[in-house]
Every structure is written in C-alpha cells, then in structure tokens.
Amino acid sequence: MQRILEAHLFGGRTFDDVAVIVRNGAQVATVQRFLAAQGIPVNVPASETALRDEPAVRPLLNIFSVVVGDRGIDPELCVSLLTSRIGGAGTLELRRLRQVLRRRELQEGGGRTSDELLVDLLTSPLANEGLGSEAGPARRIERMIRAGKDALTAASADPETVLWELWSVSGLSDKWSAAALSEGQGSVRADRDLDAMLALFQTAERFVDQMPGAAPRLFLEYLLSQELPMDTLAARARRRASVSVLTPASAAGRHWPFVIVAGLQEGIWPNLRLRGELLGSGELQALLDHGASFRQHRQPLSLLQDIRFDELRTFSTAVSRASEELVCCAVSSQDDQPSQFLDLVDPLPPGTTERPRTEVLRPLTLRALVAELRKFAQDPGNPALATEAVAHLGRMAARSPEIPGADPAQWWGLLDLSTTRPVLPLEAPVPVSPSKVDSVLTSPLSWFVSAAGGEKTTDFARSLGTLVHSIAQDLPEATGNEYVAELERRWPTLGMKDTWEGKADLRRAEGMVRKLAAYVILARQSGRRLLATEVDFEVDLPFEEEGQQRTARLRGQIDRLEEDSKGRPVIVDLKTGRSAPAKKEIEGHPQLASYQVAVNEGGLTDRAAARESGGAALVHLGTKNKEASVQEQHPLDPSEDWARAMIQEAARLMSAASFETVHDPRRSGFGGSGCRLPEVCPLCAEGRQVTQ
C-alpha cells in the first residue's frame, strides 16, 4: 500500500487526493498505525472510534472510576494505567520499577509481591518516597487520584470540575501541545490525543448542562454505556496534507480522485456471519415485515442472501468514492484468500484461475534505502553490486553525515569492543551460586546471557515454584490438608484467571504440596529431624589464576537443612520442575556437591555442631510420580578435591573476559533445535546469520 501511495505522489497529486477505505474500525486503526510508522500523514475521522475507546481517554476514565469509587485498584489496573498514554511507562520501565520496589521491600524485611507493591504505589504518597525517575509515571497517577478525590469532596463538585482537576494535575497539556506543534512520528498522535480530550470535556459540559446536579458517577455510567461514537462540532487539528483512512459509512457522500480499497479478504469482506441472532432482533424484524409467515423468510439461504446484499451494497459505496482512479488490495497466502468481490471490479480473463501477484518492495524511505545498500555491500556473491552499493554509502556518509546508518562507524557489527577486560577485576571475589555451577560449566555463554538479564520474563512455572517454596518455608512440617489450605489462600497472588487452564495448574500445585507433606513424613521415618529452612551460607574458596591468588565466594540458600541420626547436617533442595536428572548423574551433581563443600568448609557452624556433611538430596515435587521422588547424594569426603576444583573452574569461567558457547547433545536444552540461545549462538544457523 505504501508503494502505491508513493507512486501516486509522482503523478502530481497530494495526499489530500487519496483515501484508504477498509471494512471496519479495527482495520482503520491497523492501517493508521502502519502508514504513520512509514512517515505518511494520516487523517482519521473522529466518528470512527467511540470516545471511551480513545487511547488517551480510556486511562483517564479508569482513574475517574477509581475516584468515584466504582472500581478498586488492582494489579491489572496498575499495569494498564502505568503503561497508558497518561502513565507513559514502557515495558522496560515497568520491569525496572518492579525490581526497585521488590529490592526495597526485601531490604526492609518485607515479603510483599511486586503486584502488591504497585498497588501501594498508586494509593499511598509515602510509597513513592526515595524512588528515582522510574517512579515518575506512578507519582503522576497517584497525584491525579488524590486530586480527584479532593475535588469530589467539594460542595460544587460535578463531572466537569472533577475531570478538569484530573487533567490539570497530570501536567500533560504542555507536553502534548509541544509534541503536536512539532514534526515527527509523535505529532499526529499528540494531535489526536488532544482532540480526544477536547471532545471529552465538551461531552462533560453538555452532560452538566442537560442534567444539572448529577453526580460524577452518573456521567461515568453515561459515557461507558455508549456503544456508538458521538458526533462533535470541535475543530480537528490538521496542519498538512494527509491520507484519509475511513470506513465505507464515513466515506459515504464524499469523493477523492484516488481511492484504495484495502483488506479485501474472504471472511472479512464479505462477512457472511448472521447478525442480531442473539436477542432475536432478526426474527422480530421478519415478523413485522411478513406477518405470521415470517419463518418462511428466515431460511438459512435467504438470510445469507440478505447479508450478501448488504455487504455488496457497502462494497459498492466504497468503490464508488473514486472519481479518477481505484485500486483494490488483497493478500493471497496459506491463511488468507482474496475476496470474491475482486471479480466484480476486475474479472479474471477466460482460462485463468489465479491473479498475478505484486512483489512487495522496500519502502521509498531513506532508512530503507540505506538498509538495502548495506545488504548489497555485504553480499559476496555479486561483487559488482557490492562495489556500487559501497560507493553510494560512501557518498551518503561524506555529503550527508546526518543520514543514519550510512557511515560504517555506526554499524554495530564493525564497532570496536567497548572493553576487553574481564567481567570482574582480578582482586575482586567471584560470587558463585551452587544452582549456577552446572549451567556455566555446560555453556558459559548461556550462563552469561542469563546473568546479564537476557532471559525472558519470568514465566508461570517459576512463579509457581516460588509460591511452593514460600509455603515450604513458612510451614516446614505441616500435613497435606494444611498445605492445600495454605496454597488456596495464596493462590490469588499469582494472578491466574478462573479458567480450566488455571484450575489445572491449581490441581498440579496441590499435587506438589501433598508430595511435600509425604516427604516430611518420609524424613521423620528415616530418622532425620528439621534444623531450619531457607538457610543462607557464604564460604570463600581460594584458587589461582594466571599466577594470582583469587577467591571464589560460594554463597546461596538451602531449602531445608536436616540432621541425620549421627548428628550430621543433610542438605535438601526442593525441585518443582517436571524433569529430574538421571540416577547416574546424582553422585556428581554440581549443585548438591557445592552445597556439601560449603558445609565441609564451615559454612553452617552456627546451625550444626558437626562440620562434616551428612549428604544432600533432591526432592522432586513436580514430576509425574505419585509420591515425592528423592535422589540422594552420598556424604562428600572433605579430602576429595573434585568438587572444589569444579567450583573453582566455575568461578574462573564466570569472571572471564569472553564466554564460549558449547553444544552438549547429552544434556537437555543444548544442541540442535534445543539450543537456548539460537539467535546469538555461532554454532546455530540463526546465530551465524546474525554474526555475518
């Protein structure tokens, strides 16, 4: 579509001569976002979107509902407000805010989740104290809520005064006005946001005039209950020529020299689904039109014919808006088929079954041109084109330094390394976690990306594991029913919806805590008693690297510390994953061996009288076994050096200046399609394409 518009400009016309007509409002928003992202000015009629659904209005109405007491503040609303046009926070800013809140909560000895801390942040001004710029969106929304409640208590409170107080405290008026007067991607969006706000206040003014003395809550109900867009006489901001994007209903009665009818896909245009069948409005209309014999006119075939006629009439309205030139667009793929209406405007020649396809070329923008030239410049298969592309890039870099990406000094693949020094200075101790020893020994690159924050957002499996571990810490020796009751009490903190999938996860979690109860009984029968839960330890292990003495600081937390019949401490690590290591791997299991080294080195002298470890065990709660699966590692002899050497090697790898990637096909998650980092791994095809 963009190439069609660009080609149209060379014909001597302007964007005001062009209209893009699509089937519904959802497609209007999609086309608007696409064209705006490509730098094409867009004009969307206000009547295409209901006022309550405007991106700038919806969060203000949510805050308004909190102020009048129609809605409480929950984690879902917090995230919605913070990331809205009013809050202005992105996904990365929200994640940083959660981390800061959680870190402060743990330092103060609390245990609230990040969701609870977000709610507190929007309800208490004291919660924002001591936070940096990452809490800016939360401060704005908290001030708006507080100012709105103060305005609501005034004797002259009405919907208009409460709305004005919310808007004025937000401080967005000057910011959006400056953006609207500037040039760039955000200008059109700021225009539309300000227009929406103006329409909102005009609606509030009209409501107050028509219903004097009405409570603000009634205005909120009035606005949220409207399904159709309201007409407005407000002047729309428009400073330059732009392409009109609208539906057939909005285009009726108007004409443009050049019209593009987009989205002609089967199932969308025509849309032959039955209308109004839920409440029987079609039956009522047929009864009024045909009397007692109305059911004869309600046969499926006749209904489809009526709907097809309506769709054809709408299509006729769209294509008849062009006074000089008409272009109809459709996509043909495995999932999408062109609409049958294409045959009406351009019938297929006799003997042909498929239409010729148009290749989608690059956009005619400066950035796209630079990207294509860089692609040809790095193509070894065509030296002539590569030489020509390099020459063009050189002229761009020499004559127009402001062209982004033309100068090779800006190419990230050719930039010098920011540093070649090790991750940690040689004199600094290397922190080593027992749970990470195995991963860094298996693939140093995979460990480093994870440690540097390159992992995906925490998924539900990890959240569930954290919940089960917290229950095991607070109730170390409870019965199965007590564990299940505590699980049901804490389950809402995960934010799971009440669906069949959520209920299945709850049943799985119940199985975990019942296995935990079964293990507690098994431990007693084995003659072991519980000493403590969630035991922190820290041990320094010296090692030598490049002729210099260094220190590996082994530290972590033990889920359960038990004592056997000989008075020796036994380490128990609870696992909530679905898989378990092979039996032959347990004796050399890196995490369990690291725990035992910490015990043998005196890390638990304040917890157990004996210094020698009594062994370690993995207790699997998430596997398919009906009972808790226990894998035990025999006590580690303090004179054996293999475990210490393993920890020292892990410390050396963790503090290195470079990190290698390894594919070990014997281990799950590595090798072939199971590589954890195919995008950056040079051993994978995807990684090799990136490095090239």
Secondary structure in CASP SS format (residue, H / E / C, confidence):
PFRMAT SS
TARGET T0000
AUTHOR 0000-0000-0000
METHOD secondary structure of the structure
MODEL  1
M C 1.00
Q H 1.00
R H 1.00
I H 1.00
L H 1.00
E H 1.00
A H 1.00
H H 1.00
L H 1.00
F C 1.00
G C 1.00
G C 1.00
R C 1.00
T C 1.00
F H 1.00
D H 1.00
D H 1.00
V E 1.00
A E 1.00
V E 1.00
I E 1.00
V C 1.00
R C 1.00
N C 1.00
G H 1.00
A H 1.00
Q H 1.00
V H 1.00
A H 1.00
T H 1.00
V H 1.00
Q H 1.00
R H 1.00
F H 1.00
L H 1.00
A H 1.00
A H 1.00
Q C 1.00
G C 1.00
I C 1.00
P C 1.00
V E 1.00
N E 1.00
V C 1.00
P C 1.00
A H 1.00
S H 1.00
E H 1.00
T C 1.00
A C 1.00
L H 1.00
R H 1.00
D H 1.00
E C 1.00
P C 1.00
A C 1.00
V H 1.00
R H 1.00
P H 1.00
L H 1.00
L H 1.00
N H 1.00
I H 1.00
F H 1.00
S H 1.00
V H 1.00
V H 1.00
V C 1.00
G C 1.00
D C 1.00
R C 1.00
G C 1.00
I C 1.00
D C 1.00
P H 1.00
E H 1.00
L H 1.00
C H 1.00
V H 1.00
S H 1.00
L H 1.00
L H 1.00
T C 1.00
S C 1.00
R C 1.00
I C 1.00
G C 1.00
G C 1.00
A C 1.00
G C 1.00
T H 1.00
L H 1.00
E H 1.00
L H 1.00
R H 1.00
R H 1.00
L H 1.00
R H 1.00
Q H 1.00
V H 1.00
L H 1.00
R H 1.00
R H 1.00
R H 1.00
E H 1.00
L H 1.00
Q H 1.00
E C 1.00
G C 1.00
G C 1.00
G C 1.00
R C 1.00
T C 1.00
S H 1.00
D H 1.00
E H 1.00
L H 1.00
L H 1.00
V H 1.00
D H 1.00
L H 1.00
L H 1.00
T H 1.00
S C 1.00
P H 1.00
L H 1.00
A H 1.00
N H 1.00
E C 1.00
G C 1.00
L C 1.00
G C 1.00
S H 1.00
E H 1.00
A H 1.00
G H 1.00
P H 1.00
A H 1.00
R H 1.00
R H 1.00
I H 1.00
E H 1.00
R H 1.00
M H 1.00
I H 1.00
R H 1.00
A H 1.00
G H 1.00
K H 1.00
D H 1.00
A H 1.00
L H 1.00
T C 1.00
A C 1.00
A C 1.00
S C 1.00
A C 1.00
D C 1.00
P H 1.00
E H 1.00
T H 1.00
V H 1.00
L H 1.00
W H 1.00
E H 1.00
L H 1.00
W H 1.00
S H 1.00
V H 1.00
S H 1.00
G C 1.00
L H 1.00
S H 1.00
D H 1.00
K H 1.00
W H 1.00
S H 1.00
A H 1.00
A H 1.00
A H 1.00
L H 1.00
S C 1.00
E C 1.00
G C 1.00
Q H 1.00
G H 1.00
S H 1.00
V H 1.00
R H 1.00
A H 1.00
D H 1.00
R H 1.00
D H 1.00
L H 1.00
D H 1.00
A H 1.00
M H 1.00
L H 1.00
A H 1.00
L H 1.00
F H 1.00
Q H 1.00
T H 1.00
A H 1.00
E H 1.00
R H 1.00
F H 1.00
V H 1.00
D H 1.00
Q H 1.00
M C 1.00
P C 1.00
G C 1.00
A C 1.00
A C 1.00
P H 1.00
R H 1.00
L H 1.00
F H 1.00
L H 1.00
E H 1.00
Y H 1.00
L H 1.00
L H 1.00
S C 1.00
Q C 1.00
E C 1.00
L C 1.00
P C 1.00
M C 1.00
D C 1.00
T C 1.00
L C 1.00
A C 1.00
A C 1.00
R C 1.00
A C 1.00
R C 1.00
R C 1.00
R C 1.00
A C 1.00
S C 1.00
V E 1.00
S E 1.00
V E 1.00
L E 1.00
T C 1.00
P H 1.00
A H 1.00
S H 1.00
A H 1.00
A C 1.00
G C 1.00
R C 1.00
H C 1.00
W E 1.00
P E 1.00
F E 1.00
V E 1.00
I E 1.00
V E 1.00
A C 1.00
G C 1.00
L C 1.00
Q E 1.00
E C 1.00
G C 1.00
I C 1.00
W C 1.00
P C 1.00
N C 1.00
L C 1.00
R C 1.00
L C 1.00
R C 1.00
G C 1.00
E C 1.00
L C 1.00
L C 1.00
G C 1.00
S H 1.00
G H 1.00
E H 1.00
L H 1.00
Q H 1.00
A H 1.00
L H 1.00
L H 1.00
D H 1.00
H H 1.00
G H 1.00
A H 1.00
S H 1.00
F H 1.00
R H 1.00
Q H 1.00
H H 1.00
R C 1.00
Q C 1.00
P H 1.00
L H 1.00
S H 1.00
L H 1.00
L H 1.00
Q H 1.00
D H 1.00
I H 1.00
R H 1.00
F H 1.00
D H 1.00
E H 1.00
L H 1.00
R H 1.00
T H 1.00
F H 1.00
S H 1.00
T H 1.00
A H 1.00
V H 1.00
S C 1.00
R C 1.00
A E 1.00
S E 1.00
E E 1.00
E E 1.00
L E 1.00
V E 1.00
C E 1.00
C C 1.00
A C 1.00
V C 1.00
S C 1.00
S C 1.00
Q C 1.00
D C 1.00
D C 1.00
Q C 1.00
P E 1.00
S C 1.00
Q C 1.00
F C 1.00
L H 1.00
D H 1.00
L H 1.00
V H 1.00
D C 1.00
P C 1.00
L C 1.00
P C 1.00
P C 1.00
G C 1.00
T C 1.00
T C 1.00
E C 1.00
R C 1.00
P C 1.00
R C 1.00
T C 1.00
E C 1.00
V C 1.00
L C 1.00
R C 1.00
P C 1.00
L C 1.00
T C 1.00
L H 1.00
R H 1.00
A H 1.00
L H 1.00
V H 1.00
A H 1.00
E H 1.00
L H 1.00
R H 1.00
K H 1.00
F H 1.00
A H 1.00
Q C 1.00
D C 1.00
P C 1.00
G C 1.00
N C 1.00
P H 1.00
A H 1.00
L H 1.00
A H 1.00
T H 1.00
E H 1.00
A H 1.00
V H 1.00
A H 1.00
H H 1.00
L H 1.00
G H 1.00
R H 1.00
M H 1.00
A H 1.00
A H 1.00
R H 1.00
S C 1.00
P C 1.00
E C 1.00
I C 1.00
P C 1.00
G C 1.00
A C 1.00
D C 1.00
P H 1.00
A H 1.00
Q H 1.00
W C 1.00
W H 1.00
G H 1.00
L H 1.00
L C 1.00
D C 1.00
L C 1.00
S C 1.00
T C 1.00
T C 1.00
R C 1.00
P C 1.00
V C 1.00
L C 1.00
P C 1.00
L C 1.00
E C 1.00
A C 1.00
P C 1.00
V E 1.00
P E 1.00
V E 1.00
S C 1.00
P H 1.00
S H 1.00
K H 1.00
V H 1.00
D H 1.00
S H 1.00
V H 1.00
L H 1.00
T H 1.00
S C 1.00
P H 1.00
L H 1.00
S H 1.00
W H 1.00
F H 1.00
V H 1.00
S H 1.00
A H 1.00
A C 1.00
G C 1.00
G C 1.00
E C 1.00
K C 1.00
T C 1.00
T C 1.00
D C 1.00
F H 1.00
A H 1.00
R H 1.00
S H 1.00
L H 1.00
G H 1.00
T H 1.00
L H 1.00
V H 1.00
H H 1.00
S H 1.00
I H 1.00
A H 1.00
Q H 1.00
D H 1.00
L C 1.00
P C 1.00
E C 1.00
A C 1.00
T C 1.00
G H 1.00
N H 1.00
E H 1.00
Y H 1.00
V H 1.00
A H 1.00
E H 1.00
L H 1.00
E H 1.00
R H 1.00
R H 1.00
W H 1.00
P H 1.00
T H 1.00
L H 1.00
G C 1.00
M C 1.00
K C 1.00
D C 1.00
T C 1.00
W H 1.00
E H 1.00
G H 1.00
K H 1.00
A H 1.00
D H 1.00
L H 1.00
R H 1.00
R H 1.00
A H 1.00
E H 1.00
G H 1.00
M H 1.00
V H 1.00
R H 1.00
K H 1.00
L H 1.00
A H 1.00
A H 1.00
Y H 1.00
V H 1.00
I H 1.00
L H 1.00
A H 1.00
R H 1.00
Q H 1.00
S C 1.00
G C 1.00
R C 1.00
R E 1.00
L E 1.00
L E 1.00
A E 1.00
T E 1.00
E E 1.00
V E 1.00
D E 1.00
F E 1.00
E E 1.00
V E 1.00
D E 1.00
L E 1.00
P E 1.00
F E 1.00
E E 1.00
E E 1.00
E C 1.00
G C 1.00
Q E 1.00
Q E 1.00
R E 1.00
T E 1.00
A E 1.00
R E 1.00
L E 1.00
R E 1.00
G E 1.00
Q E 1.00
I E 1.00
D E 1.00
R E 1.00
L E 1.00
E E 1.00
E E 1.00
D C 1.00
S C 1.00
K C 1.00
G C 1.00
R C 1.00
P E 1.00
V E 1.00
I E 1.00
V E 1.00
D E 1.00
L E 1.00
K E 1.00
T C 1.00
G C 1.00
R C 1.00
S C 1.00
A C 1.00
P C 1.00
A C 1.00
K H 1.00
K H 1.00
E H 1.00
I C 1.00
E C 1.00
G C 1.00
H C 1.00
P H 1.00
Q H 1.00
L H 1.00
A H 1.00
S H 1.00
Y H 1.00
Q H 1.00
V H 1.00
A H 1.00
V H 1.00
N H 1.00
E C 1.00
G C 1.00
G C 1.00
L C 1.00
T C 1.00
D C 1.00
R C 1.00
A C 1.00
A C 1.00
A C 1.00
R C 1.00
E C 1.00
S C 1.00
G C 1.00
G C 1.00
A E 1.00
A E 1.00
L E 1.00
V E 1.00
H E 1.00
L C 1.00
G C 1.00
T C 1.00
K C 1.00
N C 1.00
K C 1.00
E C 1.00
A C 1.00
S E 1.00
V E 1.00
Q E 1.00
E E 1.00
Q E 1.00
H C 1.00
P C 1.00
L C 1.00
D C 1.00
P C 1.00
S C 1.00
E C 1.00
D C 1.00
W H 1.00
A H 1.00
R H 1.00
A H 1.00
M H 1.00
I H 1.00
Q H 1.00
E H 1.00
A H 1.00
A H 1.00
R H 1.00
L H 1.00
M H 1.00
S C 1.00
A C 1.00
A C 1.00
S C 1.00
F C 1.00
E C 1.00
T C 1.00
V C 1.00
H C 1.00
D C 1.00
P C 1.00
R C 1.00
R C 1.00
S C 1.00
G C 1.00
F C 1.00
G C 1.00
G H 1.00
S H 1.00
G H 1.00
C C 1.00
R C 1.00
L C 1.00
P C 1.00
E C 1.00
V C 1.00
C C 1.00
P C 1.00
L C 1.00
C C 1.00
A H 1.00
E H 1.00
G H 1.00
R H 1.00
Q H 1.00
V H 1.00
T H 1.00
Q C 1.00
END
